[in-house]
Amino acid sequence: MWSSPRSKIRRRHNLFSKLVLVVCCSILVPFVLLAQTPPQKPDAQEPMGGVKTGPALTYTSRRTVGITDPNAPVIFEDVTDKTPLANFRHRSGEAAKDYIFDTPSGGAAIFDYDSDGRPDIYLVNGSTSAAMRGKEKAPRAALYRNLGNWKFEEVTDKAGVANERWGFSVAAGDYNNDGRPDMFVGNFGVSRLYRNNGDGTFTDVAEKLGVARKGWSTGASWGDYDGDGRLDLFVPGYVQIDLGNLPPSPSEAIKSGNAGCQFRGVPVMCGPRGLTGEGDTLYHQKADGTFEDVSVKAGVNDPEKFYGFCSAFVHVNDDKLLDLIVVNDSTPNQLYINKGDGAFEERGYPSGLALNENGREQAGMGLAVGDYDNDGLVDFHITNFSDDSNVLYHNDGDNNFTDVTFQAGLGEVSIPFLGWGTSFLDFDNDGWQDLFVVNGHVYPVVDTQQWGTSYAQQALLFRNLKGKFERVGAPPGNVLANAWPGRGLAIGDLDGDGREDLVINNLDAKPVLLRNVASTTGHWLGLRLIGDVAKKSPRDAIGAVVYLTTGNFRQRRDVLSGAVYCSQNDLTLHFGLGAATKVDKLEIKWPDGSTELIDVRAVDRVMTITQRSK
Amino acid sequence: MKHALKLFSVTLALFAIAGFATAQERATVLAGAELTRVVPTGFYFQGLSAPTQMRNTAAARFGTTRFVIAGLVDTSGYSADVREKYVGFLITDSEITLNGESLPAGAYGFGFGTEGKLTVMDLAGKNLLSVPITNDKEMRRPRPLMMSADAGGVRLYNGRNYVVIAAK
């Protein structure tokens, strides 16, 4: 078909006009589409009050107390009143909780201070403003010697570990490699390092050795970050407080007509937001046994002064160097990757650990460390404020983490709770690490409101079903149906029956000692590791990683100091073996980086393994 | 033919001018010392000056001399009703658009409402502008506040939600 030149020109003209139209449309359409994008509800909202938390939720009833399940199995039995722990009363400030330092104490430790094979218990105590001014007797921490068969003897005075300062945390570690575990006690004021003298007594050597940290010291951790065979000490700092210039208390704010600090529109104590935070401290142990502050040199001094609460030296990746995680309240968490030259690189944001999956800062409190999905990499569970979920971070490898909280079944249930101590444990010895979380609010006023939460709160126990978690209900009348203003938590097999027990330190209340009575047929293995100092492994093997294989099933445990919340779990590692009656492979990666295969001849017992010298 | 050529030339010229202007006003997201140099350490809004959360700040330069700065502030000193609507500041030294809506040079407060919008306020807290936010589900590592380059300017993010800021 032929056409005239004029029609060709017209056709070209039309073609060009269409081209211009197409180009213009392709430029304009995205803008039109963008402008038409329907508004969406934000998945993150700035917090109300002095903490970083989620949007306020409305409930018709309290979700943190009185929740029972008549069909739930009995897992724990309260044995507190059969022991002298029943006489311990924690105290921190006044009941009104007018100031921030009244609320976060205190930690607990399970550790075998007398090396008799039976783990003992240490409970940190708080203090009061009057006691700080010498106007009343200071509350005392307490040490309980385990005599076996659930008998304990209080040995605080004999041991000389009453502290009598405003205590927050405890971290056990054999800093001088003499085979006897020592204790760092983090205080609001001057902290202590209790050297274990080996005769049932301790001596505070903090001043002498250079770790008498001033300020507000929280959840510390021991670890040999530079591979010299000597434990170093990391101590997070929380908030700078001037007792002579305190922020207004809720009652003062109401009296003066000032709005003061509020939570959901109700006056509460101020902080941590709005208060100046405190930097963190890394103490490097020198060859002469004294410590030097290397925080700045190592790049872990926290120049932004985040509100530090909890820390742990742990192997985040596959290299031989101990890394460090710091959980911060209302500010991003920090992940310090050890560079191997005495310094760390902060990788909180790029790793995904700094924030939750929606990029929101949270009020981090406690930290559980463990390989919950048995993939060989260590994962983290971090507790947060009420109106917000706790967070489970899955380790994807290469220093990358993904927030898998809701997929794992740990999200919704935790929102009304204010979480503190959290720890993995295998309560039923099935080889999958379960989770125990201690809760309690910081504002007494929550009990007068319908916010779905309460001041005293039930603890949460989750059973691990191959990487997914389900809440284990509380049978009516059982200890798990009780509510406490919980804080510290420590795990350990206190009676040597192969089932992990625990102790909870409660704010302004008596502690709770829980005996594991779960009916389980699962086998188990306990491991006590002794490092070879000559090979530059700390004697208590902090920093060691153990891989245990039964059939095709491989588990990992880490020898850790700190974490939980201002607390210390027993350094004896516990493996649930399920139906397996033999261990096919036990591989220990010692702190010096060497690897050793151990022949396990029997299970259902605790093995002591000393690092081979050659 | 003449008409078509004329149209072609005009279109080309328009594209050239637009391209030149775009090159001139290309947005650069600032980082490091460049960022800290322009971000104020505190911000006045509705009767109070509050410290800036320096970790949650972002800024962009359009061309060579025009800046837009945003940051979250510590709102703990404000009453609950102010905290509900105000989270940070937006400073621009020239006229910009937010999702196509004009905003003259100035210093403003802003907040993210529950209705899925970013609201810009004057320093007395009066609402000036409200624009819908877009959710970026693909974002791997969201942060409380950040900027990233966008074909039309920069995206100002709060978590996974963003609006587009462009030079005008």
Interface residues (C-beta under 8 A of the other chain):
Chain A: I9 R12 H13 F16 S17 V20 P30 F31 L34 A35 T37 P38 P39 Q40 K41 P42 D43 A44 Q45 E46 M48 G49 G50 P55 A259 C261 Q262 R264 G265 C270 R273 G274 E304 T331 P332 Y349 P350 G352 L355 E357 N358 G359 R360 E361
Chain B: M1 H3 A4 L7 F8 T11 M54 R55 L72 D74 T75 S76 G77 S79 A80 R83 E84 V87 N99 G100 G111 F112 G113 T114 E115 G116 K117 P132 I133 T134 N135 M139 R141 P142 R143 P144 A151 G152 Y157 N158 G159 R160 N161 V164
